[in-house]
Amino acid sequence: MMSTVTVFKEQNLVENDDLTSTEFKAPRCLDFFDMWRFCASARNQFHQYYIYGKFQDCSVYSKALGSCISYKATKSSEDRDVMLKAMKTKEIKFTSSSVWKKRENPHEYWNGKE
């Protein structure tokens, strides 16, 4: 079973690098803050470490937040690209897949026999 957390409204992400500032509608900067806050939360980091053995890198969301604020004033393509990258990684997946290998029988040393 896999569930997904999505913060951004449904937006069509265009792969074209020739987007003009009028064609790209930047999401709310608060959305990037919310994604960063959730990513950096103790609950999410504990989950990532427990399941995958490492902490999740949340720098993409903090960079996107700074780029969003900058994009509102400058409309630069570099800021747009940073936001697009963060929007493509917008989903944080929680999996309930098996961590342990399922055995049919107990281990041969289960009862202390050696």
DRENVEX-29115 format. One record per residue (C-alpha): chain; residue number from 1; x, z, y; residue in one letter. Coordinates in steps of 0.02 Angstrom, whole numbers, plus 50000, padded with zeros to 5 digits. Last residue first. Example, Ala and Ser with C-alpha at 12.3 -4.5 7.8 and 13.67 -1.06 7.14 Angstrom:
2
[r 'A'; 2; [50684; 50357; 49947]; 'S'] [r 'A'; 1; [50615; 50390; 49775]; 'A'] 
//
This chain:
114
[r 'A'; 114; [51159; 50935; 48732]; 'E'] [r 'A'; 113; [50984; 51001; 48718]; 'K'] [r 'A'; 112; [50925; 51082; 48878]; 'G'] [r 'A'; 111; [50744; 51035; 48853]; 'N'] [r 'A'; 110; [50753; 50877; 48962]; 'W'] [r 'A'; 109; [50922; 50818; 48893]; 'Y'] [r 'A'; 108; [50848; 50657; 48818]; 'E'] [r 'A'; 107; [50763; 50614; 48982]; 'H'] [r 'A'; 106; [50575; 50620; 48977]; 'P'] [r 'A'; 105; [50479; 50471; 48910]; 'N'] [r 'A'; 104; [50396; 50320; 48993]; 'E'] [r 'A'; 103; [50503; 50332; 49147]; 'R'] [r 'A'; 102; [50454; 50276; 49322]; 'K'] [r 'A'; 101; [50600; 50240; 49436]; 'K'] [r 'A'; 100; [50589; 50340; 49596]; 'W'] [r 'A'; 99; [50557; 50279; 49773]; 'V'] [r 'A'; 98; [50397; 50192; 49731]; 'S'] [r 'A'; 97; [50313; 50095; 49870]; 'S'] [r 'A'; 96; [50211; 50191; 49996]; 'S'] [r 'A'; 95; [50267; 50084; 50139]; 'T'] [r 'A'; 94; [50254; 50114; 50324]; 'F'] [r 'A'; 93; [50291; 49964; 50430]; 'K'] [r 'A'; 92; [50332; 49970; 50614]; 'I'] [r 'A'; 91; [50269; 49813; 50695]; 'E'] [r 'A'; 90; [50329; 49754; 50865]; 'K'] [r 'A'; 89; [50484; 49667; 50802]; 'T'] [r 'A'; 88; [50429; 49500; 50876]; 'K'] [r 'A'; 87; [50376; 49588; 51036]; 'M'] [r 'A'; 86; [50549; 49663; 51054]; 'A'] [r 'A'; 85; [50630; 49492; 51041]; 'K'] [r 'A'; 84; [50505; 49420; 51165]; 'L'] [r 'A'; 83; [50545; 49560; 51288]; 'M'] [r 'A'; 82; [50732; 49525; 51278]; 'V'] [r 'A'; 81; [50699; 49338; 51301]; 'D'] [r 'A'; 80; [50591; 49369; 51456]; 'R'] [r 'A'; 79; [50727; 49477; 51533]; 'D'] [r 'A'; 78; [50854; 49338; 51506]; 'E'] [r 'A'; 77; [50732; 49208; 51576]; 'S'] [r 'A'; 76; [50722; 49298; 51743]; 'S'] [r 'A'; 75; [50553; 49332; 51826]; 'K'] [r 'A'; 74; [50645; 49436; 51958]; 'T'] [r 'A'; 73; [50525; 49574; 52012]; 'A'] [r 'A'; 72; [50410; 49602; 51862]; 'K'] [r 'A'; 71; [50552; 49547; 51749]; 'Y'] [r 'A'; 70; [50658; 49697; 51799]; 'S'] [r 'A'; 69; [50526; 49821; 51742]; 'I'] [r 'A'; 68; [50501; 49724; 51582]; 'C'] [r 'A'; 67; [50688; 49709; 51554]; 'S'] [r 'A'; 66; [50709; 49897; 51566]; 'G'] [r 'A'; 65; [50569; 49924; 51441]; 'L'] [r 'A'; 64; [50639; 49787; 51329]; 'A'] [r 'A'; 63; [50808; 49873; 51326]; 'K'] [r 'A'; 62; [50723; 50037; 51275]; 'S'] [r 'A'; 61; [50625; 49945; 51141]; 'Y'] [r 'A'; 60; [50777; 49856; 51066]; 'V'] [r 'A'; 59; [50874; 50020; 51071]; 'S'] [r 'A'; 58; [50760; 50099; 50941]; 'C'] [r 'A'; 57; [50880; 50086; 50794]; 'D'] [r 'A'; 56; [50794; 50165; 50644]; 'Q'] [r 'A'; 55; [50884; 50306; 50555]; 'F'] [r 'A'; 54; [50959; 50278; 50384]; 'K'] [r 'A'; 53; [50921; 50316; 50201]; 'G'] [r 'A'; 52; [50776; 50193; 50187]; 'Y'] [r 'A'; 51; [50631; 50305; 50136]; 'I'] [r 'A'; 50; [50688; 50477; 50193]; 'Y'] [r 'A'; 49; [50786; 50416; 50344]; 'Y'] [r 'A'; 48; [50645; 50303; 50405]; 'Q'] [r 'A'; 47; [50515; 50441; 50379]; 'H'] [r 'A'; 46; [50623; 50568; 50470]; 'F'] [r 'A'; 45; [50647; 50445; 50613]; 'Q'] [r 'A'; 44; [50461; 50410; 50623]; 'N'] [r 'A'; 43; [50411; 50593; 50626]; 'R'] [r 'A'; 42; [50551; 50644; 50745]; 'A'] [r 'A'; 41; [50494; 50516; 50872]; 'S'] [r 'A'; 40; [50617; 50383; 50929]; 'A'] [r 'A'; 39; [50511; 50238; 50864]; 'C'] [r 'A'; 38; [50351; 50314; 50936]; 'F'] [r 'A'; 37; [50428; 50339; 51108]; 'R'] [r 'A'; 36; [50507; 50166; 51106]; 'W'] [r 'A'; 35; [50342; 50084; 51059]; 'M'] [r 'A'; 34; [50249; 50183; 51192]; 'D'] [r 'A'; 33; [50378; 50137; 51324]; 'F'] [r 'A'; 32; [50364; 49953; 51275]; 'F'] [r 'A'; 31; [50174; 49964; 51294]; 'D'] [r 'A'; 30; [50194; 50052; 51463]; 'L'] [r 'A'; 29; [50285; 49898; 51525]; 'C'] [r 'A'; 28; [50120; 49805; 51511]; 'R'] [r 'A'; 27; [50140; 49639; 51425]; 'P'] [r 'A'; 26; [50226; 49493; 51512]; 'A'] [r 'A'; 25; [50124; 49334; 51527]; 'K'] [r 'A'; 24; [50235; 49186; 51496]; 'F'] [r 'A'; 23; [50164; 49018; 51553]; 'E'] [r 'A'; 22; [50182; 49054; 51741]; 'T'] [r 'A'; 21; [50364; 49108; 51723]; 'S'] [r 'A'; 20; [50406; 48943; 51643]; 'T'] [r 'A'; 19; [50433; 48926; 51458]; 'L'] [r 'A'; 18; [50569; 48803; 51409]; 'D'] [r 'A'; 17; [50639; 48913; 51270]; 'D'] [r 'A'; 16; [50493; 48869; 51155]; 'N'] [r 'A'; 15; [50459; 48993; 51015]; 'E'] [r 'A'; 14; [50289; 49040; 51086]; 'V'] [r 'A'; 13; [50219; 49209; 51041]; 'L'] [r 'A'; 12; [50030; 49206; 51045]; 'N'] [r 'A'; 11; [49970; 49376; 51100]; 'Q'] [r 'A'; 10; [49860; 49499; 51006]; 'E'] [r 'A'; 9; [49870; 49659; 51106]; 'K'] [r 'A'; 8; [50033; 49751; 51087]; 'F'] [r 'A'; 7; [50043; 49920; 51002]; 'V'] [r 'A'; 6; [50036; 49874; 50819]; 'T'] [r 'A'; 5; [50058; 50001; 50680]; 'V'] [r 'A'; 4; [50058; 49926; 50506]; 'T'] [r 'A'; 3; [50001; 49991; 50339]; 'S'] [r 'A'; 2; [50071; 49951; 50168]; 'M'] [r 'A'; 1; [50000; 50000; 50000]; 'M'] 
//
